[in-house]
Amino acid sequence: MNILVANDDGIQARGIHELVNALSEVATVYVCAPESQRSASGHGITVSKPITIEEEIFENAEYALKVSGTPADCVKIGMRVLEQKGIKVDMVFSGINHGGNLGTDTLYSGTVSAAIEGSLLGVPAAAVSVNSHEAEHFEYACELAVEAVKKAYDKMSPKTVLNINTPNLPKEEIKGLRFTTLGPREYKEVFVPVEMEDGRTGYMYTGDPVVYEDLPETVDVIADQDGYASITPLHSDLTDYRLAKEIGEWRIGK
């Protein structure tokens, strides 16, 4: 099996090296990742300027590329380069992200978007995250990634993305695993003023996540609050099918 790995924290981040090391035990791994931090870049692609690509030495990877573009760019480019080399990618992984990708945060996430790009290109995919920007505990996230290859790959539609999140805890302190749906992900938002070099005042976005008390335990954000890892199946179809049936009765237009 051939696996392409991308991320949004950059090719030097610890998380992607932990993931490649784990996946190399069960597959041949290729890497195509951003040259620098691209968190919260969503599903953006680069169209207004050229993208640079450099080969990189990457332990436990068969071949690796460092790319100036976005996480989605990396998957597009990685797939094309490997295709030109006669290599068929069987699965795309993104991560391990330093920070959770839960609930509506998946809409902003470069990590999840890289996995979705794999899905859009017809390859089953998974995004893997540890819920701390100071992530230290990758063991269980790696274990779940390997299990996804062993147990889920041949059962997954290419339209499906598995969104895997673990608490930043030693494996023995994580209470278990829940299979979940996306929930809300809100923050007590603050824009902190920062003095810039040119004398202007800029504003840095920050904020602590809201703690929820009235959501079922089958929601991913509640699993995390309760100390569980979670796996949520995602797809890129944002259609509201219930409303699609009703909208013809609205008599809009001619």
Secondary structure, DSSP 4 states (H G I P E B T S, - for coil): -EEEEE-SS-TT-HHHHHHHHHHTTTSEEEEEEESS--TT-TT----SS---EEE---TT-SEEEEESS-HHHHHHHHHHHHHHTT----EEEEEEEES---GGGGGT-HHHHHHHHHHHTT--EEEEEES-TT----HHHHHHHHHIIIIIGGG--TT-EEEEEE-SS-GGGS--EEE-B-----EEEEEEEEE-TTS-EEEEEEEEEPPPSSS-TTBHHHHHHTT-EEEEEE-S----HHHHHHGGGG----
